[in-house]
Amino acid sequence: MKAIVLQENREFKLETVEIPLPESHQIQVRIMASGFNPIDYQMTENGSERKLIHSPILGREFSGIVTAVGAEVTRLKIGDSVFCGSGSMGSNGTYAEYICVPENIAVMKPQNISFEAAAGIPSAGLTALQAFKRMNASVANSIVITGAAGGVGNIFIKLLIAKGFTNFVVTAGNEESITSLLHLGVKQDQIINYKKDDIYETALALNKKQKFDIAVDLVGNQVAEIAAQLLKINGVYVDVTNFSTAEARGILFSKGATIHNISNYAYGIEKQYDYYKNGLTELSHLLENELISPPNISIVGELDTETVTKALTILRENKTGGRKLIMQINKK
């Protein structure tokens, strides 16, 4: 099969490698589309994310068609259309024509969406769903959300609106992101343009000069400090970034905040496959019943090094414009 392989010099190269064969509990999938995530470029740099590389073929989510099954597979069969957040649990990453993954982390693709749209759901969708559930909010709670127009924010906002939440404000940094939020159903007076307005003062003004019950941080770094300052005493802080600062952590400690660090990775390490199956099944149900819509996607290209390099550059420069970046790998 063809695959994009990360070289020792950190460049990508299109190579021909062996098609992986499924183990007894695995399915083999012909990948139709693969999603790009910020962690993809972070793994090529010198930071802590490099430890997540389990294969020189990167990529952590996909959609495709089952082409072979292991002896112990009972739920899925050859010909099924599936989508999956493979993380580090596959035979290789998803910048490839085939992958083998445990049956219990894949679910049937929603019939009413394309393979390309489905490939953009697992990572952001599972993260957003976990954040939504763990914050354990009521519709009366006030919520401030930073960086709401990104991949996780897009689905998180859709979950909020689908569940009847209206008492929230969000931040965004450009007109394209603001437009994408308005299309989701966020009202203009719920959006703070951080390029024009002071986040702290504007958020307080929008919340009747009260601190917030819940802060959901999708940005990190200095923005995490502002989110922490906006939280009330004993409030709930949801950290999706792993980029909080010492200052932010100090503020949260002094406020006695409950902190939820959101990670899909932990479930893969512990082989708690039901987390993936149950979460994707729930998201699939919401999508099929049109309670939420799939993310807006941008198809960057087909399986080649130019596509990967372009997509990772867009992610690194934070220029997605609220769209999920997708690579088309196979066509029916």
C-alpha positions in Angstrom: 0.0 0.0 0.0 1.0 3.6 -0.3 1.7 5.6 2.8 3.2 8.9 3.9 6.1 8.0 6.1 7.9 10.4 8.5 11.6 10.3 8.0 14.5 10.7 10.5 15.0 14.2 9.3 11.3 14.9 10.1 10.4 15.3 6.4 7.6 13.2 4.9 8.0 10.8 2.0 5.4 8.8 -0.1 6.5 5.1 0.2 5.1 1.6 -0.6 4.8 -0.5 2.5 3.2 -3.8 3.4 -0.6 -3.9 3.9 -1.2 -4.7 7.6 -3.1 -7.9 8.4 -5.7 -8.0 11.2 -5.0 -9.7 14.4 -7.8 -11.8 15.9 -9.6 -8.9 17.5 -9.0 -6.4 14.7 -10.6 -5.2 11.5 -8.7 -4.2 8.4 -10.0 -1.0 6.8 -9.5 0.5 3.4 -9.2 4.2 4.4 -11.3 6.5 2.4 -10.5 9.7 4.2 -8.2 10.9 7.1 -8.5 13.9 9.4 -5.7 16.2 10.4 -5.2 17.3 14.0 -2.8 19.8 15.7 -1.2 16.8 17.5 0.0 15.6 14.1 2.5 18.5 13.7 3.2 18.6 17.4 4.5 15.1 17.2 7.1 16.2 14.6 8.6 18.8 16.9 10.7 18.5 20.1 7.9 18.8 22.6 6.3 16.2 24.9 3.9 15.0 22.1 6.7 13.2 20.4 6.1 10.3 22.8 2.8 9.7 21.1 4.4 8.5 17.9 3.8 4.8 17.6 4.4 4.5 13.9 6.3 6.6 11.3 3.0 6.8 9.5 1.1 9.6 11.3 -2.6 10.3 11.5 -5.2 9.5 14.2 -8.7 9.4 12.7 -10.3 8.1 9.6 -13.3 6.7 7.8 -13.3 3.7 5.5 -14.6 0.3 4.4 -13.9 -3.0 6.3 -11.9 -5.3 4.0 -10.9 -8.1 6.4 -11.7 -9.2 9.9 -9.9 -11.2 12.6 -11.2 -14.5 13.9 -12.7 -13.0 17.1 -14.5 -10.2 15.3 -18.3 -10.5 15.7 -19.9 -7.0 15.4 -18.5 -5.7 12.1 -18.2 -7.4 8.8 -16.5 -7.0 5.4 -18.1 -4.2 3.4 -19.2 -2.1 6.5 -18.6 1.6 6.3 -17.0 2.7 9.6 -15.3 5.7 11.2 -12.8 5.6 14.0 -10.5 7.6 16.3 -7.6 5.3 16.0 -5.1 7.3 18.1 -2.1 5.2 18.8 -4.1 1.9 18.7 -3.8 1.1 15.0 -1.3 -1.0 13.1 -0.1 2.3 11.7 -1.4 5.9 11.4 -4.0 7.0 8.9 -1.8 8.7 6.2 -2.1 5.4 4.4 -4.4 3.3 2.2 -5.1 0.6 4.9 -5.1 0.3 8.7 -5.9 -2.4 11.2 -7.6 -1.4 14.5 -9.4 -3.2 17.3 -13.0 -3.8 16.4 -14.2 -2.2 19.5 -12.9 1.3 18.7 -14.7 1.5 15.4 -18.4 2.1 14.7 -20.7 2.3 11.7 -20.5 5.5 9.8 -23.6 7.6 9.9 -25.4 7.0 6.6 -26.4 10.6 6.1 -22.8 12.0 5.9 -19.9 11.5 3.6 -16.7 9.6 4.3 -14.9 12.9 4.3 -17.2 14.5 6.9 -17.0 11.3 9.0 -13.2 11.4 9.0 -13.3 14.8 10.7 -15.5 13.7 13.6 -13.7 11.2 15.9 -10.9 13.2 17.6 -12.7 16.5 18.0 -16.1 14.8 18.6 -14.9 12.5 21.4 -13.0 15.4 23.0 -16.0 17.7 22.9 -18.3 15.0 24.1 -16.0 14.2 27.1 -15.7 17.9 27.9 -19.5 18.3 27.8 -20.2 15.4 30.0 -17.5 16.0 32.6 -18.3 19.6 33.2 -21.7 18.3 34.3 -23.5 21.6 33.7 -27.1 22.6 34.0 -28.7 25.0 31.5 -28.7 27.7 34.3 -24.9 27.7 34.6 -22.9 30.5 33.0 -20.1 29.3 30.7 -17.2 31.0 29.0 -15.5 29.2 26.1 -12.2 30.3 24.6 -11.4 29.4 21.0 -14.8 28.2 20.2 -14.5 28.2 16.4 -11.9 25.3 16.2 -12.6 21.7 15.6 -13.4 20.8 19.3 -15.2 24.0 19.8 -17.4 23.5 16.8 -18.8 20.2 18.1 -18.9 21.4 21.7 -21.0 24.4 20.7 -23.3 22.1 18.7 -23.8 19.9 21.8 -24.6 22.9 24.0 -27.2 24.2 21.6 -28.7 20.7 21.0 -29.1 20.3 24.8 -30.8 23.7 25.2 -27.9 25.7 26.7 -28.0 29.5 26.0 -26.1 31.1 28.9 -22.6 31.0 27.3 -20.2 33.4 25.7 -17.3 32.5 23.3 -14.1 34.0 22.0 -13.0 34.1 18.3 -10.3 36.0 16.5 -11.4 36.8 13.0 -14.4 37.4 10.8 -14.4 33.9 9.3 -14.4 32.3 12.7 -17.2 34.6 13.9 -19.2 33.8 10.8 -18.8 30.1 11.4 -20.1 30.5 15.0 -23.1 32.6 13.8 -24.0 29.7 11.4 -23.9 27.3 14.3 -26.6 29.4 16.1 -24.4 31.4 18.4 -25.8 35.0 18.7 -23.7 38.0 17.9 -23.8 39.3 21.5 -22.4 36.0 22.7 -19.2 36.4 20.7 -16.1 38.2 21.9 -13.7 39.2 19.1 -10.4 39.1 21.1 -8.6 41.0 18.4 -10.9 44.0 19.1 -12.2 43.7 22.6 -10.6 42.9 26.0 -11.7 39.3 26.8 -11.9 39.7 30.5 -13.9 43.0 30.6 -16.2 42.1 27.8 -17.0 38.6 29.2 -17.8 40.1 32.6 -20.1 42.7 31.0 -21.9 40.0 29.0 -22.4 38.0 32.2 -24.0 40.9 34.2 -20.6 41.6 35.8 -20.5 38.2 37.4 -17.8 35.6 37.3 -18.6 32.4 35.4 -19.7 29.0 36.8 -17.7 27.1 34.2 -14.7 28.0 32.0 -13.9 25.8 29.0 -10.4 26.6 27.7 -9.6 25.5 24.1 -6.6 27.8 23.6 -4.2 27.7 26.6 -1.2 29.8 27.4 -2.0 33.4 28.2 -5.7 32.9 27.3 -5.8 30.2 30.0 -4.9 32.8 32.6 -7.8 35.0 31.5 -10.2 32.1 31.5 -9.0 31.2 35.1 -9.6 34.8 36.2 -13.1 34.8 34.8 -14.0 31.7 36.9 -15.9 32.1 40.2 -14.7 30.6 43.4 -15.2 26.8 43.4 -16.0 27.0 39.8 -15.4 24.3 37.2 -12.4 24.6 34.7 -12.3 22.4 31.7 -8.8 22.2 30.1 -8.7 20.7 26.6 -5.2 22.1 25.7 -2.5 20.9 28.0 -1.1 24.4 27.5 -2.1 26.0 30.8 0.6 28.2 32.4 1.9 28.3 36.0 0.1 31.5 36.4 -3.2 30.0 35.4 -2.7 27.0 37.6 -2.0 29.3 40.6 -5.1 31.3 40.0 -7.2 28.1 39.8 -5.7 26.7 43.0 -6.4 30.0 44.9 -10.0 29.8 43.7 -10.5 26.1 44.8 -11.5 25.3 41.2 -12.4 21.8 40.1 -10.2 21.1 37.1 -11.1 18.6 34.4 -8.2 17.7 32.0 -9.7 16.3 28.9 -7.8 13.5 27.1 -8.8 10.7 24.8 -5.2 9.3 24.9 -5.7 7.9 28.4 -8.4 5.5 27.3 -6.2 4.1 24.6 -3.3 3.5 26.9 -5.6 1.7 29.3 -7.3 -0.2 26.4 -10.7 1.0 27.5 -12.1 0.6 24.1 -15.7 1.0 25.1 -15.0 4.7 25.6 -14.4 5.0 21.8 -17.2 2.7 20.8 -19.8 4.3 23.1 -18.7 7.9 22.4 -18.7 7.5 18.6 -22.1 5.6 18.8 -23.6 8.5 20.6 -22.2 11.0 18.2 -23.4 8.9 15.3 -26.9 8.9 16.8 -26.9 12.7 17.1 -25.7 13.1 13.5 -28.2 10.6 12.0 -31.0 12.3 13.8 -29.7 15.7 12.8 -29.5 16.9 16.4 -26.0 18.1 15.5 -24.3 18.5 12.1 -20.9 17.4 11.0 -18.0 19.9 11.0 -17.4 22.1 8.1 -14.5 20.4 6.2 -11.8 21.5 3.8 -10.4 18.7 1.6 -6.7 19.6 1.3 -5.8 17.0 -1.2 -5.2 13.3 -1.9 -2.6 10.9 -0.4 0.7 12.7 -1.1 3.4 14.6 0.8 2.2 18.0 -0.5 -1.2 17.4 1.1 0.3 16.5 4.4 2.8 19.4 4.4 0.1 21.9 3.5 -2.4 20.7 6.1 0.2 20.7 8.9 1.3 24.2 8.0 -2.3 25.5 8.1 -2.7 23.9 11.5 0.6 25.2 12.8 -0.3 28.7 11.7 -3.9 28.3 13.1 -5.5 29.3 9.7 -8.2 26.6 9.4 -11.0 29.2 9.5 -13.1 26.9 11.6 -12.9 24.1 9.1 -11.7 20.5 9.7 -8.9 19.6 7.3 -9.3 16.3 5.5 -7.2 14.1 3.2 -9.0 12.0 0.6 -7.2 8.7 0.3 -9.3 6.3 -1.7 -12.4 6.8 -3.8 -15.2 4.3 -4.3 
